[in-house]
Amino acid sequence: MIVQPVLVVAAALFSLGIYGILVRRNAVMVLLSIAAAEVGIGLAIVLMLFRNRQTANINEFDLMKW
């Protein structure tokens, strides 16, 4: 699986979210921008977990537990 395009999409979503937070004055648009930034971060985390564990099974992800 080629990782770079997915990470570019995650970075773009995060950047658009941060841009929206800084520029928008409408509360709804700010909340949507925060959601886009969260999706970008979540996508990057899931992709890195998939690369390290070679599985998409959510029950096997105990890496982030204390």
N, C-alpha and C positions, 0 to 999 in steps of 0.2 A: 504494500500500500504506500503510495506517495504521500508524504506528510506535509510537505511545504504548501501545497494549495489550501489544505484545510487550515493550517496555521495562519496563512494570509487572510482567509475569510474570518477567522476568529479575531485576528488583530484589527481587521477592518470594522467588524461589528463593535469591538471595544472602542475603537477610535471614534466611530460615529456616535456611539453612546456618550462618550465624554464630551465631544463637540456639542451634542444636543443639550447636555446638562449646562455647559458654559454659556451657550448662546440663547437658548429658549427662555422666554419669560412666562409661558403658559404652563400651568402646573401639570396638565395632562401630558404635554409633550416632554416635560422633564421626566415624568415617571416612565414614559415609553423609552426615553433615552437611557435611563438607568437600567431598564429591563434589557435593552440591547447590549449594554456593557456587560451585564451579568451573563447573558447568553454567550458572548464572546469568551469570557473567562471560563465558563462551564464547558464549552466546546473544547477549549485548549486542555483543560484538566482531563476530560474524558479521553481525548486523543492520546495524551501522554500515558495515562493508565493503560490504554489498549496497547500502546507500543511496548510498555514494560511487561505486561502480563500476558499478552497475546490472546486475550479473551474479552468479550463484551458482556459476560455474565456479571450482573451487578452484585450477586451474592458472594462472589469471589474477591471483591475489592475490600480487603481489610487493611490496606496500606495506610489509610488516613486515620485509622482508629488509634486511640491512645493506648 
